Amino acid sequence: MLAFRGEAHVERWCEARRIPQGAVFGLDQAWGLGREWYADKLSPEWHRATPEEAEATWARLGLTGDFWRLA
C-alpha cells in the first residue's frame, strides 16, 4: 500500500513507472479496513477469513471492483 496526495498523483506515479494503476481508496477506508481486518487477530477464536468473508468485509467498506475480487 502506498499513500498519495490524490488520484492525479497516483496516475502520474504509475505513468512514470509504466505500471498499471491498482485500487485507490481514501484514508477513511484504509482505517476501516485495518480496524475490521485486525479487530480479532489476537483472539483464540480467530480464523483466517474465507474468500467470501474477505470480499464481504471489503464490500462493507465500499472496496469493490475487479481489484477486490478473489474468485
mmCIF file of the N, C-alpha and C atoms, coordinates in Angstrom:
data_MODEL
# 
_entry.id   MODEL 
# 
loop_
_atom_site.group_PDB 
_atom_site.id 
_atom_site.type_symbol 
_atom_site.label_atom_id 
_atom_site.label_alt_id 
_atom_site.label_comp_id 
_atom_site.label_asym_id 
_atom_site.label_entity_id 
_atom_site.label_seq_id 
_atom_site.pdbx_PDB_ins_code 
_atom_site.Cartn_x 
_atom_site.Cartn_y 
_atom_site.Cartn_z 
_atom_site.occupancy 
_atom_site.B_iso_or_equiv 
_atom_site.pdbx_formal_charge 
_atom_site.auth_seq_id 
_atom_site.auth_comp_id 
_atom_site.auth_asym_id 
_atom_site.auth_atom_id 
_atom_site.pdbx_PDB_model_num 
ATOM 1   N N  . MET A 1 1  ? 0.852   -1.161  0.000   1.00 0.00 ? 1  MET A N  1 
ATOM 2   C CA . MET A 1 1  ? 0.000   0.000   0.000   1.00 0.00 ? 1  MET A CA 1 
ATOM 3   C C  . MET A 1 1  ? 0.901   1.229   0.000   1.00 0.00 ? 1  MET A C  1 
ATOM 4   N N  . LEU A 1 2  ? 0.591   2.165   -0.866  1.00 0.00 ? 2  LEU A N  1 
ATOM 5   C CA . LEU A 1 2  ? 1.310   3.429   -0.948  1.00 0.00 ? 2  LEU A CA 1 
ATOM 6   C C  . LEU A 1 2  ? 0.342   4.580   -0.689  1.00 0.00 ? 2  LEU A C  1 
ATOM 7   N N  . ALA A 1 3  ? 0.824   5.633   -0.094  1.00 0.00 ? 3  ALA A N  1 
ATOM 8   C CA . ALA A 1 3  ? -0.012  6.814   0.165   1.00 0.00 ? 3  ALA A CA 1 
ATOM 9   C C  . ALA A 1 3  ? 0.336   7.918   -0.831  1.00 0.00 ? 3  ALA A C  1 
ATOM 10  N N  . PHE A 1 4  ? -0.694  8.556   -1.363  1.00 0.00 ? 4  PHE A N  1 
ATOM 11  C CA . PHE A 1 4  ? -0.536  9.635   -2.328  1.00 0.00 ? 4  PHE A CA 1 
ATOM 12  C C  . PHE A 1 4  ? -1.407  10.813  -1.929  1.00 0.00 ? 4  PHE A C  1 
ATOM 13  N N  . ARG A 1 5  ? -1.112  11.980  -2.505  1.00 0.00 ? 5  ARG A N  1 
ATOM 14  C CA . ARG A 1 5  ? -1.892  13.187  -2.225  1.00 0.00 ? 5  ARG A CA 1 
ATOM 15  C C  . ARG A 1 5  ? -3.265  13.158  -2.864  1.00 0.00 ? 5  ARG A C  1 
ATOM 16  N N  . GLY A 1 6  ? -3.406  12.469  -3.963  1.00 0.00 ? 6  GLY A N  1 
ATOM 17  C CA . GLY A 1 6  ? -4.675  12.404  -4.666  1.00 0.00 ? 6  GLY A CA 1 
ATOM 18  C C  . GLY A 1 6  ? -4.559  11.487  -5.871  1.00 0.00 ? 6  GLY A C  1 
ATOM 19  N N  . GLU A 1 7  ? -5.683  11.303  -6.556  1.00 0.00 ? 7  GLU A N  1 
ATOM 20  C CA . GLU A 1 7  ? -5.693  10.380  -7.701  1.00 0.00 ? 7  GLU A CA 1 
ATOM 21  C C  . GLU A 1 7  ? -4.791  10.838  -8.833  1.00 0.00 ? 7  GLU A C  1 
ATOM 22  N N  . ALA A 1 8  ? -4.684  12.147  -9.041  1.00 0.00 ? 8  ALA A N  1 
ATOM 23  C CA . ALA A 1 8  ? -3.799  12.655  -10.098 1.00 0.00 ? 8  ALA A CA 1 
ATOM 24  C C  . ALA A 1 8  ? -2.351  12.274  -9.800  1.00 0.00 ? 8  ALA A C  1 
ATOM 25  N N  . HIS A 1 9  ? -1.969  12.311  -8.539  1.00 0.00 ? 9  HIS A N  1 
ATOM 26  C CA . HIS A 1 9  ? -0.612  11.921  -8.137  1.00 0.00 ? 9  HIS A CA 1 
ATOM 27  C C  . HIS A 1 9  ? -0.392  10.432  -8.397  1.00 0.00 ? 9  HIS A C  1 
ATOM 28  N N  . VAL A 1 10 ? -1.405  9.617   -8.115  1.00 0.00 ? 10 VAL A N  1 
ATOM 29  C CA . VAL A 1 10 ? -1.325  8.181   -8.387  1.00 0.00 ? 10 VAL A CA 1 
ATOM 30  C C  . VAL A 1 10 ? -1.103  7.946   -9.876  1.00 0.00 ? 10 VAL A C  1 
ATOM 31  N N  . GLU A 1 11 ? -1.890  8.624   -10.704 1.00 0.00 ? 11 GLU A N  1 
ATOM 32  C CA . GLU A 1 11 ? -1.780  8.460   -12.158 1.00 0.00 ? 11 GLU A CA 1 
ATOM 33  C C  . GLU A 1 11 ? -0.386  8.828   -12.650 1.00 0.00 ? 11 GLU A C  1 
ATOM 34  N N  . ARG A 1 12 ? 0.143   9.952   -12.185 1.00 0.00 ? 12 ARG A N  1 
ATOM 35  C CA . ARG A 1 12 ? 1.488   10.366  -12.601 1.00 0.00 ? 12 ARG A CA 1 
ATOM 36  C C  . ARG A 1 12 ? 2.545   9.356   -12.157 1.00 0.00 ? 12 ARG A C  1 
ATOM 37  N N  . TRP A 1 13 ? 2.422   8.867   -10.946 1.00 0.00 ? 13 TRP A N  1 
ATOM 38  C CA . TRP A 1 13 ? 3.380   7.908   -10.402 1.00 0.00 ? 13 TRP A CA 1 
ATOM 39  C C  . TRP A 1 13 ? 3.373   6.628   -11.236 1.00 0.00 ? 13 TRP A C  1 
ATOM 40  N N  . CYS A 1 14 ? 2.186   6.113   -11.558 1.00 0.00 ? 14 CYS A N  1 
ATOM 41  C CA . CYS A 1 14 ? 2.067   4.890   -12.355 1.00 0.00 ? 14 CYS A CA 1 
ATOM 42  C C  . CYS A 1 14 ? 2.596   5.090   -13.772 1.00 0.00 ? 14 CYS A C  1 
ATOM 43  N N  . GLU A 1 15 ? 2.262   6.221   -14.369 1.00 0.00 ? 15 GLU A N  1 
ATOM 44  C CA . GLU A 1 15 ? 2.739   6.508   -15.727 1.00 0.00 ? 15 GLU A CA 1 
ATOM 45  C C  . GLU A 1 15 ? 4.261   6.595   -15.761 1.00 0.00 ? 15 GLU A C  1 
ATOM 46  N N  . ALA A 1 16 ? 4.855   7.250   -14.783 1.00 0.00 ? 16 ALA A N  1 
ATOM 47  C CA . ALA A 1 16 ? 6.312   7.405   -14.748 1.00 0.00 ? 16 ALA A CA 1 
ATOM 48  C C  . ALA A 1 16 ? 7.016   6.050   -14.625 1.00 0.00 ? 16 ALA A C  1 
ATOM 49  N N  . ARG A 1 17 ? 6.362   5.086   -14.014 1.00 0.00 ? 17 ARG A N  1 
ATOM 50  C CA . ARG A 1 17 ? 6.967   3.775   -13.798 1.00 0.00 ? 17 ARG A CA 1 
ATOM 51  C C  . ARG A 1 17 ? 6.429   2.715   -14.759 1.00 0.00 ? 17 ARG A C  1 
ATOM 52  N N  . ARG A 1 18 ? 5.507   3.140   -15.608 1.00 0.00 ? 18 ARG A N  1 
ATOM 53  C CA . ARG A 1 18 ? 4.904   2.247   -16.608 1.00 0.00 ? 18 ARG A CA 1 
ATOM 54  C C  . ARG A 1 18 ? 4.308   0.997   -15.970 1.00 0.00 ? 18 ARG A C  1 
ATOM 55  N N  . ILE A 1 19 ? 3.540   1.229   -14.916 1.00 0.00 ? 19 ILE A N  1 
ATOM 56  C CA . ILE A 1 19 ? 2.850   0.119   -14.262 1.00 0.00 ? 19 ILE A CA 1 
ATOM 57  C C  . ILE A 1 19 ? 1.358   0.432   -14.221 1.00 0.00 ? 19 ILE A C  1 
ATOM 58  N N  . PRO A 1 20 ? 0.517   -0.595  -14.244 1.00 0.00 ? 20 PRO A N  1 
ATOM 59  C CA . PRO A 1 20 ? -0.921  -0.351  -14.189 1.00 0.00 ? 20 PRO A CA 1 
ATOM 60  C C  . PRO A 1 20 ? -1.337  0.149   -12.818 1.00 0.00 ? 20 PRO A C  1 
ATOM 61  N N  . GLN A 1 21 ? -2.362  0.968   -12.808 1.00 0.00 ? 21 GLN A N  1 
ATOM 62  C CA . GLN A 1 21 ? -2.879  1.502   -11.550 1.00 0.00 ? 21 GLN A CA 1 
ATOM 63  C C  . GLN A 1 21 ? -3.740  0.458   -10.870 1.00 0.00 ? 21 GLN A C  1 
ATOM 64  N N  . GLY A 1 22 ? -3.531  0.281   -9.605  1.00 0.00 ? 22 GLY A N  1 
ATOM 65  C CA . GLY A 1 22 ? -4.344  -0.633  -8.809  1.00 0.00 ? 22 GLY A CA 1 
ATOM 66  C C  . GLY A 1 22 ? -5.518  0.108   -8.202  1.00 0.00 ? 22 GLY A C  1 
ATOM 67  N N  . ALA A 1 23 ? -5.998  -0.394  -7.093  1.00 0.00 ? 23 ALA A N  1 
ATOM 68  C CA . ALA A 1 23 ? -7.132  0.216   -6.410  1.00 0.00 ? 23 ALA A CA 1 
ATOM 69  C C  . ALA A 1 23 ? -6.691  1.492   -5.698  1.00 0.00 ? 23 ALA A C  1 
ATOM 70  N N  . VAL A 1 24 ? -7.560  2.474   -5.696  1.00 0.00 ? 24 VAL A N  1 
ATOM 71  C CA . VAL A 1 24 ? -7.313  3.736   -4.997  1.00 0.00 ? 24 VAL A CA 1 
ATOM 72  C C  . VAL A 1 24 ? -8.440  3.931   -3.986  1.00 0.00 ? 24 VAL A C  1 
ATOM 73  N N  . PHE A 1 25 ? -8.061  4.168   -2.729  1.00 0.00 ? 25 PHE A N  1 
ATOM 74  C CA . PHE A 1 25 ? -9.070  4.408   -1.704  1.00 0.00 ? 25 PHE A CA 1 
ATOM 75  C C  . PHE A 1 25 ? -8.521  5.380   -0.679  1.00 0.00 ? 25 PHE A C  1 
ATOM 76  N N  . GLY A 1 26 ? -9.433  6.001   0.043   1.00 0.00 ? 26 GLY A N  1 
ATOM 77  C CA . GLY A 1 26 ? -9.065  7.055   0.970   1.00 0.00 ? 26 GLY A CA 1 
ATOM 78  C C  . GLY A 1 26 ? -8.620  6.548   2.332   1.00 0.00 ? 26 GLY A C  1 
ATOM 79  N N  . LEU A 1 27 ? -8.142  7.491   3.139   1.00 0.00 ? 27 LEU A N  1 
ATOM 80  C CA . LEU A 1 27 ? -7.669  7.150   4.477   1.00 0.00 ? 27 LEU A CA 1 
ATOM 81  C C  . LEU A 1 27 ? -8.777  6.595   5.360   1.00 0.00 ? 27 LEU A C  1 
ATOM 82  N N  . ASP A 1 28 ? -9.992  7.102   5.207   1.00 0.00 ? 28 ASP A N  1 
ATOM 83  C CA . ASP A 1 28 ? -11.103 6.570   5.999   1.00 0.00 ? 28 ASP A CA 1 
ATOM 84  C C  . ASP A 1 28 ? -11.323 5.090   5.707   1.00 0.00 ? 28 ASP A C  1 
ATOM 85  N N  . GLN A 1 29 ? -11.254 4.728   4.430   1.00 0.00 ? 29 GLN A N  1 
ATOM 86  C CA . GLN A 1 29 ? -11.422 3.323   4.066   1.00 0.00 ? 29 GLN A CA 1 
ATOM 87  C C  . GLN A 1 29 ? -10.231 2.496   4.543   1.00 0.00 ? 29 GLN A C  1 
ATOM 88  N N  . ALA A 1 30 ? -9.028  3.025   4.438   1.00 0.00 ? 30 ALA A N  1 
ATOM 89  C CA . ALA A 1 30 ? -7.841  2.303   4.906   1.00 0.00 ? 30 ALA A CA 1 
ATOM 90  C C  . ALA A 1 30 ? -7.930  2.057   6.412   1.00 0.00 ? 30 ALA A C  1 
ATOM 91  N N  . TRP A 1 31 ? -8.345  3.076   7.158   1.00 0.00 ? 31 TRP A N  1 
ATOM 92  C CA . TRP A 1 31 ? -8.512  2.929   8.603   1.00 0.00 ? 31 TRP A CA 1 
ATOM 93  C C  . TRP A 1 31 ? -9.586  1.888   8.919   1.00 0.00 ? 31 TRP A C  1 
ATOM 94  N N  . GLY A 1 32 ? -10.707 1.966   8.222   1.00 0.00 ? 32 GLY A N  1 
ATOM 95  C CA . GLY A 1 32 ? -11.780 0.991   8.430   1.00 0.00 ? 32 GLY A CA 1 
ATOM 96  C C  . GLY A 1 32 ? -11.328 -0.420  8.111   1.00 0.00 ? 32 GLY A C  1 
ATOM 97  N N  . LEU A 1 33 ? -10.573 -0.571  7.047   1.00 0.00 ? 33 LEU A N  1 
ATOM 98  C CA . LEU A 1 33 ? -10.073 -1.894  6.667   1.00 0.00 ? 33 LEU A CA 1 
ATOM 99  C C  . LEU A 1 33 ? -9.152  -2.448  7.750   1.00 0.00 ? 33 LEU A C  1 
ATOM 100 N N  . GLY A 1 34 ? -8.211  -1.651  8.203   1.00 0.00 ? 34 GLY A N  1 
ATOM 101 C CA . GLY A 1 34 ? -7.307  -2.112  9.252   1.00 0.00 ? 34 GLY A CA 1 
ATOM 102 C C  . GLY A 1 34 ? -8.046  -2.456  10.529  1.00 0.00 ? 34 GLY A C  1 
ATOM 103 N N  . ARG A 1 35 ? -8.974  -1.607  10.908  1.00 0.00 ? 35 ARG A N  1 
ATOM 104 C CA . ARG A 1 35 ? -9.739  -1.819  12.128  1.00 0.00 ? 35 ARG A CA 1 
ATOM 105 C C  . ARG A 1 35 ? -10.545 -3.121  12.052  1.00 0.00 ? 35 ARG A C  1 
ATOM 106 N N  . GLU A 1 36 ? -11.203 -3.339  10.923  1.00 0.00 ? 36 GLU A N  1 
ATOM 107 C CA . GLU A 1 36 ? -12.026 -4.540  10.794  1.00 0.00 ? 36 GLU A CA 1 
ATOM 108 C C  . GLU A 1 36 ? -11.190 -5.797  10.574  1.00 0.00 ? 36 GLU A C  1 
ATOM 109 N N  . TRP A 1 37 ? -10.170 -5.690  9.753   1.00 0.00 ? 37 TRP A N  1 
ATOM 110 C CA . TRP A 1 37 ? -9.366  -6.853  9.375   1.00 0.00 ? 37 TRP A CA 1 
ATOM 111 C C  . TRP A 1 37 ? -8.606  -7.427  10.565  1.00 0.00 ? 37 TRP A C  1 
ATOM 112 N N  . TYR A 1 38 ? -8.121  -6.541  11.446  1.00 0.00 ? 38 TYR A N  1 
ATOM 113 C CA . TYR A 1 38 ? -7.294  -6.990  12.568  1.00 0.00 ? 38 TYR A CA 1 
ATOM 114 C C  . TYR A 1 38 ? -7.997  -6.948  13.919  1.00 0.00 ? 38 TYR A C  1 
ATOM 115 N N  . ALA A 1 39 ? -9.270  -6.675  13.959  1.00 0.00 ? 39 ALA A N  1 
ATOM 116 C CA . ALA A 1 39 ? -10.005 -6.498  15.219  1.00 0.00 ? 39 ALA A CA 1 
ATOM 117 C C  . ALA A 1 39 ? -9.885  -7.699  16.149  1.00 0.00 ? 39 ALA A C  1 
ATOM 118 N N  . ASP A 1 40 ? -9.975  -8.903  15.621  1.00 0.00 ? 40 ASP A N  1 
ATOM 119 C CA . ASP A 1 40 ? -9.958  -10.094 16.473  1.00 0.00 ? 40 ASP A CA 1 
ATOM 120 C C  . ASP A 1 40 ? -8.727  -10.958 16.255  1.00 0.00 ? 40 ASP A C  1 
ATOM 121 N N  . LYS A 1 41 ? -7.698  -10.393 15.683  1.00 0.00 ? 41 LYS A N  1 
ATOM 122 C CA . LYS A 1 41 ? -6.499  -11.163 15.317  1.00 0.00 ? 41 LYS A CA 1 
ATOM 123 C C  . LYS A 1 41 ? -5.864  -11.882 16.518  1.00 0.00 ? 41 LYS A C  1 
ATOM 124 N N  . LEU A 1 42 ? -5.925  -11.301 17.701  1.00 0.00 ? 42 LEU A N  1 
ATOM 125 C CA . LEU A 1 42 ? -5.308  -11.910 18.877  1.00 0.00 ? 42 LEU A CA 1 
ATOM 126 C C  . LEU A 1 42 ? -6.258  -12.823 19.650  1.00 0.00 ? 42 LEU A C  1 
ATOM 127 N N  . SER A 1 43 ? -7.473  -12.927 19.192  1.00 0.00 ? 43 SER A N  1 
ATOM 128 C CA . SER A 1 43 ? -8.465  -13.762 19.867  1.00 0.00 ? 43 SER A CA 1 
ATOM 129 C C  . SER A 1 43 ? -8.180  -15.244 19.596  1.00 0.00 ? 43 SER A C  1 
ATOM 130 N N  . PRO A 1 44 ? -8.352  -16.094 20.618  1.00 0.00 ? 44 PRO A N  1 
ATOM 131 C CA . PRO A 1 44 ? -8.181  -17.537 20.387  1.00 0.00 ? 44 PRO A CA 1 
ATOM 132 C C  . PRO A 1 44 ? -9.178  -18.081 19.354  1.00 0.00 ? 44 PRO A C  1 
ATOM 133 N N  . GLU A 1 45 ? -10.295 -17.387 19.169  1.00 0.00 ? 45 GLU A N  1 
ATOM 134 C CA . GLU A 1 45 ? -11.303 -17.827 18.205  1.00 0.00 ? 45 GLU A CA 1 
ATOM 135 C C  . GLU A 1 45 ? -11.016 -17.333 16.780  1.00 0.00 ? 45 GLU A C  1 
ATOM 136 N N  . TRP A 1 46 ? -9.944  -16.584 16.599  1.00 0.00 ? 46 TRP A N  1 
ATOM 137 C CA . TRP A 1 46 ? -9.635  -16.024 15.281  1.00 0.00 ? 46 TRP A CA 1 
ATOM 138 C C  . TRP A 1 46 ? -9.455  -17.145 14.260  1.00 0.00 ? 46 TRP A C  1 
ATOM 139 N N  . HIS A 1 47 ? -9.925  -16.889 13.071  1.00 0.00 ? 47 HIS A N  1 
ATOM 140 C CA . HIS A 1 47 ? -9.688  -17.787 11.938  1.00 0.00 ? 47 HIS A CA 1 
ATOM 141 C C  . HIS A 1 47 ? -9.444  -16.935 10.699  1.00 0.00 ? 47 HIS A C  1 
ATOM 142 N N  . ARG A 1 48 ? -8.697  -17.472 9.792   1.00 0.00 ? 48 ARG A N  1 
ATOM 143 C CA . ARG A 1 48 ? -8.439  -16.761 8.538   1.00 0.00 ? 48 ARG A CA 1 
ATOM 144 C C  . ARG A 1 48 ? -9.754  -16.591 7.795   1.00 0.00 ? 48 ARG A C  1 
ATOM 145 N N  . ALA A 1 49 ? -9.956  -15.413 7.269   1.00 0.00 ? 49 ALA A N  1 
ATOM 146 C CA . ALA A 1 49 ? -11.184 -15.141 6.517   1.00 0.00 ? 49 ALA A CA 1 
ATOM 147 C C  . ALA A 1 49 ? -11.224 -15.986 5.250   1.00 0.00 ? 49 ALA A C  1 
ATOM 148 N N  . THR A 1 50 ? -12.389 -16.516 4.973   1.00 0.00 ? 50 THR A N  1 
ATOM 149 C CA . THR A 1 50 ? -12.570 -17.207 3.699   1.00 0.00 ? 50 THR A CA 1 
ATOM 150 C C  . THR A 1 50 ? -12.607 -16.135 2.601   1.00 0.00 ? 50 THR A C  1 
ATOM 151 N N  . PRO A 1 51 ? -12.430 -16.526 1.362   1.00 0.00 ? 51 PRO A N  1 
ATOM 152 C CA . PRO A 1 51 ? -12.554 -15.537 0.285   1.00 0.00 ? 51 PRO A CA 1 
ATOM 153 C C  . PRO A 1 51 ? -13.892 -14.798 0.324   1.00 0.00 ? 51 PRO A C  1 
ATOM 154 N N  . GLU A 1 52 ? -14.961 -15.508 0.631   1.00 0.00 ? 52 GLU A N  1 
ATOM 155 C CA . GLU A 1 52 ? -16.289 -14.879 0.697   1.00 0.00 ? 52 GLU A CA 1 
ATOM 156 C C  . GLU A 1 52 ? -16.357 -13.871 1.841   1.00 0.00 ? 52 GLU A C  1 
ATOM 157 N N  . GLU A 1 53 ? -15.792 -14.228 3.004   1.00 0.00 ? 53 GLU A N  1 
ATOM 158 C CA . GLU A 1 53 ? -15.785 -13.317 4.148   1.00 0.00 ? 53 GLU A CA 1 
ATOM 159 C C  . GLU A 1 53 ? -14.938 -12.085 3.852   1.00 0.00 ? 53 GLU A C  1 
ATOM 160 N N  . ALA A 1 54 ? -13.793 -12.293 3.215   1.00 0.00 ? 54 ALA A N  1 
ATOM 161 C CA . ALA A 1 54 ? -12.921 -11.168 2.868   1.00 0.00 ? 54 ALA A CA 1 
ATOM 162 C C  . ALA A 1 54 ? -13.640 -10.211 1.924   1.00 0.00 ? 54 ALA A C  1 
ATOM 163 N N  . GLU A 1 55 ? -14.259 -10.744 0.871   1.00 0.00 ? 55 GLU A N  1 
ATOM 164 C CA . GLU A 1 55 ? -14.977 -9.895  -0.073  1.00 0.00 ? 55 GLU A CA 1 
ATOM 165 C C  . GLU A 1 55 ? -16.132 -9.165  0.600   1.00 0.00 ? 55 GLU A C  1 
ATOM 166 N N  . ALA A 1 56 ? -16.816 -9.820  1.543   1.00 0.00 ? 56 ALA A N  1 
ATOM 167 C CA . ALA A 1 56 ? -17.924 -9.179  2.255   1.00 0.00 ? 56 ALA A CA 1 
ATOM 168 C C  . ALA A 1 56 ? -17.392 -8.022  3.114   1.00 0.00 ? 56 ALA A C  1 
ATOM 169 N N  . THR A 1 57 ? -16.268 -8.222  3.770   1.00 0.00 ? 57 THR A N  1 
ATOM 170 C CA . THR A 1 57 ? -15.652 -7.155  4.568   1.00 0.00 ? 57 THR A CA 1 
ATOM 171 C C  . THR A 1 57 ? -15.309 -5.974  3.673   1.00 0.00 ? 57 THR A C  1 
ATOM 172 N N  . TRP A 1 58 ? -14.659 -6.248  2.561   1.00 0.00 ? 58 TRP A N  1 
ATOM 173 C CA . TRP A 1 58 ? -14.268 -5.167  1.643   1.00 0.00 ? 58 TRP A CA 1 
ATOM 174 C C  . TRP A 1 58 ? -15.489 -4.442  1.104   1.00 0.00 ? 58 TRP A C  1 
ATOM 175 N N  . ALA A 1 59 ? -16.537 -5.186  0.765   1.00 0.00 ? 59 ALA A N  1 
ATOM 176 C CA . ALA A 1 59 ? -17.754 -4.563  0.228   1.00 0.00 ? 59 ALA A CA 1 
ATOM 177 C C  . ALA A 1 59 ? -18.410 -3.647  1.263   1.00 0.00 ? 59 ALA A C  1 
ATOM 178 N N  . ARG A 1 60 ? -18.432 -4.068  2.535   1.00 0.00 ? 60 ARG A N  1 
ATOM 179 C CA . ARG A 1 60 ? -18.995 -3.222  3.596   1.00 0.00 ? 60 ARG A CA 1 
ATOM 180 C C  . ARG A 1 60 ? -18.264 -1.888  3.683   1.00 0.00 ? 60 ARG A C  1 
ATOM 181 N N  . LEU A 1 61 ? -16.979 -1.891  3.342   1.00 0.00 ? 61 LEU A N  1 
ATOM 182 C CA . LEU A 1 61 ? -16.167 -0.675  3.408   1.00 0.00 ? 61 LEU A CA 1 
ATOM 183 C C  . LEU A 1 61 ? -16.173 0.099   2.083   1.00 0.00 ? 61 LEU A C  1 
ATOM 184 N N  . GLY A 1 62 ? -16.947 -0.395  1.109   1.00 0.00 ? 62 GLY A N  1 
ATOM 185 C CA . GLY A 1 62 ? -17.026 0.282   -0.180  1.00 0.00 ? 62 GLY A CA 1 
ATOM 186 C C  . GLY A 1 62 ? -15.871 -0.056  -1.098  1.00 0.00 ? 62 GLY A C  1 
ATOM 187 N N  . LEU A 1 63 ? -15.122 -1.101  -0.764  1.00 0.00 ? 63 LEU A N  1 
ATOM 188 C CA . LEU A 1 63 ? -13.988 -1.525  -1.592  1.00 0.00 ? 63 LEU A CA 1 
ATOM 189 C C  . LEU A 1 63 ? -14.489 -2.594  -2.550  1.00 0.00 ? 63 LEU A C  1 
ATOM 190 N N  . THR A 1 64 ? -14.890 -2.158  -3.714  1.00 0.00 ? 64 THR A N  1 
ATOM 191 C CA . THR A 1 64 ? -15.497 -3.047  -4.701  1.00 0.00 ? 64 THR A CA 1 
ATOM 192 C C  . THR A 1 64 ? -14.772 -2.911  -6.031  1.00 0.00 ? 64 THR A C  1 
ATOM 193 N N  . GLY A 1 65 ? -15.096 -3.768  -6.944  1.00 0.00 ? 65 GLY A N  1 
ATOM 194 C CA . GLY A 1 65 ? -14.498 -3.730  -8.272  1.00 0.00 ? 65 GLY A CA 1 
ATOM 195 C C  . GLY A 1 65 ? -13.586 -4.921  -8.477  1.00 0.00 ? 65 GLY A C  1 
ATOM 196 N N  . ASP A 1 66 ? -13.051 -5.032  -9.662  1.00 0.00 ? 66 ASP A N  1 
ATOM 197 C CA . ASP A 1 66 ? -12.230 -6.189  -10.033 1.00 0.00 ? 66 ASP A CA 1 
ATOM 198 C C  . ASP A 1 66 ? -11.042 -6.401  -9.099  1.00 0.00 ? 66 ASP A C  1 
ATOM 199 N N  . PHE A 1 67 ? -10.400 -5.328  -8.663  1.00 0.00 ? 67 PHE A N  1 
ATOM 200 C CA . PHE A 1 67 ? -9.229  -5.448  -7.807  1.00 0.00 ? 67 PHE A CA 1 
ATOM 201 C C  . PHE A 1 67 ? -9.543  -6.221  -6.529  1.00 0.00 ? 67 PHE A C  1 
ATOM 202 N N  . TRP A 1 68 ? -10.766 -6.087  -6.019  1.00 0.00 ? 68 TRP A N  1 
ATOM 203 C CA . TRP A 1 68 ? -11.141 -6.663  -4.736  1.00 0.00 ? 68 TRP A CA 1 
ATOM 204 C C  . TRP A 1 68 ? -11.808 -8.015  -4.850  1.00 0.00 ? 68 TRP A C  1 
ATOM 205 N N  . ARG A 1 69 ? -11.863 -8.589  -6.044  1.00 0.00 ? 69 ARG A N  1 
ATOM 206 C CA . ARG A 1 69 ? -12.489 -9.907  -6.242  1.00 0.00 ? 69 ARG A CA 1 
ATOM 207 C C  . ARG A 1 69 ? -11.436 -10.995 -6.142  1.00 0.00 ? 69 ARG A C  1 
ATOM 208 N N  . LEU A 1 70 ? -11.737 -11.993 -5.355  1.00 0.00 ? 70 LEU A N  1 
ATOM 209 C CA . LEU A 1 70 ? -10.801 -13.118 -5.185  1.00 0.00 ? 70 LEU A CA 1 
ATOM 210 C C  . LEU A 1 70 ? -11.148 -14.293 -6.077  1.00 0.00 ? 70 LEU A C  1 
ATOM 211 N N  . ALA A 1 71 ? -12.394 -14.408 -6.471  1.00 0.00 ? 71 ALA A N  1 
ATOM 212 C CA . ALA A 1 71 ? -12.820 -15.572 -7.267  1.00 0.00 ? 71 ALA A CA 1 
ATOM 213 C C  . ALA A 1 71 ? -12.356 -15.458 -8.698  1.00 0.00 ? 71 ALA A C  1 
# 
